[in-house]
Amino acid sequence: MVSWADFEAADPELASIGRRLLFHGDHGEALLATVRDGLAPRVHPIGVGIVDGRLVAFINASPKRRDLEADGRYALHNHIDLEVPEEFQVRGRAIRVGDSVRSVVAGQWHFTPDDSYDLFEFTIDSVLVGLRGSGDEWPPRYRSWSATDR
């Protein structure tokens, strides 16, 4: 598992595509899939950021936070633009980040997270990108990256 900065250094082109697909304004948005013991995965919309080389999100007290605390495995996927339905998916483990990093990230976040929010960093095991020029182009042109290929 590696940080966003490590992934970006290893494959700047895929990291650039990921930033483009996750960020559509002043902050990132994604769908977070979490796993829970013996049950189907859950999918949650969340806000994400890339701060100081870390892919991060503030998560409030919720089922998604309980899932991340219990297991940590995740998949993160961009929201799909129906006109150009390109895909960015990243998988790995989420880890709760300490207070010193939390305060730095909170100072750059798009809202003011109160004490009910914990900061999680999403470390990266693998990335999959599916590129299409339009909604009519099929199949997507897939590219992938894995931390084990480094």
N, C-alpha and C positions, 0 to 999 in steps of 0.2 A: 504494500500500500504506500502510495506517495501523495505528496501535497499537490495542489493545483500548480504551484511554481515548478515543481519537478516535472509534471506532465507537460506544462507549457515549454519548458526547456527542451524536453525530449521530442515534442511534436508541435512546434509553434503554429503550423497551419491548422491542425485539428483544434487546438486551443482557441485560435481566432474564430473559427466557425462556431465553437461552443459558446463563446462570449456573444457573438452576434445573435445566436438563436435563443439564448437565455435572457438577454437584456434588450428591452424594447422601450427604453426611457431612462429614468433616473435610477431604476433598480431592476433586479432580475426576478423572474417568476418561473416556477417550475412545478411539476407534479412529483411528489415524493412517494415512493412505494416503500413501505416498511413491512417486516415480517413479524409474525407472532407465533409463539409455540403451538404447533399442531393445527393452526388455523390458516385460512386464506390470507394473502397479503392485504394490506390496506393502502389506499391511495389518497393523498392529501395535497391540495394546492398550498404552496408556500412561497415566500419571498426569499431569494438567495442573493448573495453578494460574493465578490472576490475581493478580499482585503488582505494586503500584505502577503500575497501569494497563497492565500488559503481560500478554499470554497467553503462558505459558511452560511448559517441561517440561525436566526433566533427562533426558538420553539417554546411556546407557552405550555403550561400544564395541560396535557391532552393525551388521547390515545397514541398519537404519533410520537410524543416524547417518551411515553412509557415503553413503546416498542423499541425506540432507539436505545433507551437505557437498558432494556432487558437483553437485546441481541446486538444491535448496532449495524447489522447488514441493511443496506438500502439500495435502491435504484432511483435515479433522478432523471426526469425527461422533460424536455422543453414543451411548452404549449405549441400546438400545431397551427400554422397559418394555412387556411384552406386554399388560398391562391397559390402558394408555393410551399407545399407540405414537407419541408425538410425536417430531419430528426436529429436530435443530439441526446444521447443517453450515456450516463456515467454510473458506474457501480463501485461499491467499496464498503467501507465501514465508517460510521459516524462516531465521533468521540466528543464528549463534553469538554469545552475549553475553559481554562482557568480565568480567574477574575482580572488579571493584568491584561490579557489579550482581549477579554470581553469589553473592558472599558475603552480600549483603543478602537475596536470595531464599532461599539455603540456610538462613539463620537462621529463616525462616518456613515451611520445607517440612515435609511430613509424615513424612519420613525424613531421615537424615543422609547426604547425597550425598558419597561420597569422590571422590578425584581422577580416578577412571575415568569420571565423569559430566561431560559438558559441558552447559551451560545454553543452550537455544535459545528465542528469542522467535519467536512465530508472528504475523507481520504479516498484515493482513487486506486482501484484495481484494474478497471478496464473502461474503455470508451468505445462507443459505436456511433457513427455518423452516417445518415442516409441523405444524400443530396438529390434534389430534383429541380429542374428549371421551372416546372409548372405542375398544376394538379393533374394534368393529362400525361405527364411523363411517367412511364413505368417500365421496368422496375427502377427503384432508386439506385444510385451509385453508392455502394457501401464502402466505408473505410473504417478500420478499427485500430485500436492501440491497447496494449496491455502492459502493466507494470512488470510482468514477468519476462517481457521481450527486451527489456532494457539492457 
